[in-house]
Amino acid sequence: MTRRVLAIADHSDARLALAVERFGQAKPQRMEIIRLNFIRGPKDVSRKDFCELLRRILAEQFPDETVEKISVSADLEHSFWRMFARGISRHGQMFCVFLAVPPFESPDAVESSLTYALLWFDRARQSAAGARISALRLILPEGKSPALSHRLAAMGPRSPVVVSELDPLSERLEIMDPCSSVNTATWLVARRETQLLLDRAADDLTPIIALAPDAISTHASPQTREVVLRFRGLAFARWEDGHIYFDVHGLWQQLDARRELPLRQLILNLQNFRSPLASDKRHPLYRGQTERWLQSIVAQDVNRIDVCLHLDHLYEQVFAQAGGQHGILDLLAVTRAGRLAILELKASENVDLPLQVGDYWSRIRRHQ
């Protein structure tokens, strides 16, 4: 549930009353948050049990070390969330920092775990007061380390990270080789496949593009054999095997002679509301797919980002597959000196951005 808080109407130790605004509605509403006796949820209990399991396994596998700290509590000031267990173990005058992902967390938690492990490593070094930290252990669920192979490879050979996989049944840690996926099947979608699809759809889509040629762009998807029409990044229509479908209040309808007027009205609404000059900045058409809007602006003139990038060689939404993992590069460009350049765009702050770009770059560099 998402609400915009306008004011605090009333508050006490037991209750917080807020004046809130619901998305798309101008009339304010009242929301009350009431304190109840705190009861741990099932996942909170599981995280606590996981910490005890992890403490026991580390004590058995590293008997010369002492776990001095382990926690799953949130520390938002330093960007630490409850989904990870983090801690410090000691061996004599040496310390080892570790971060573990419980087996019940999502794939997104696994992908972002390396970023948070490095943040925890840096935080521990700042708090160590001169003590020496020898390594950073990243502990993942069994079979999940290949998801981070490209990010680890992008960090280079001097990385302090030691990756292990945890088998909760046998209660053992197995150290993994980050380069073990060197023979993984990997490929990129060739530009010619995209262009062939665009050429097939060109005759059908040209009349629609002519309604707003400066704002509408086409994006081919060879994986689904579709061509998507976007208005400043927002998808509003798609072409599939000679048929055109467009979005009407969240439902996709096939375009025919009877539905030309609703399509024109949709484009008119997009021109009014999805514009940098629009007065209603909270309208759904304005707020939708903000990163795609940013991408469309950059694609119009990539030299706004870097004058060294070549205007004639810019590719959007490049699909890169590696084994069971795939990624979509926002923009792939070429410098005037012949070097490849990846542009990853975010419309808001994202702590995982540097390693995500490193992941994409290692895939592209390998194909190069």
JOSULPE-V786593 format. One line per field, one symbol per residue. ss: DSSP state (H for helix, E for strand, - for the rest). A space follows every 50 residues. Layout:
ss: ???
//
This chain:
ss: --EEEEEEEEE---EEEEEEEE------EEEEEE-------HHHHHHHHH HHHHHHHHHHH----EEEEEE---EHHH-E---EEEEEEEE--EEEEEEE E-----HHHHHHHHHHHHHHHHHHHHH----EEEEEEEEEE---HHHHHH HHHHH-----EEEEEEE----EEEE----------EEE--HHHHHHHHHH HHHHHHHHH------EEEEEE----EEEEEE--EEEEEEE--EEEEEE-- EEEE--HHHHHHHHHHHHHHHHH----------HHHH--HHHHHHHHHHH -HHH----EEEEEEEEEEEEEE--EEEEEEEEEEE----EEEE------- --HHHHHHHHHHHHHHH-
//
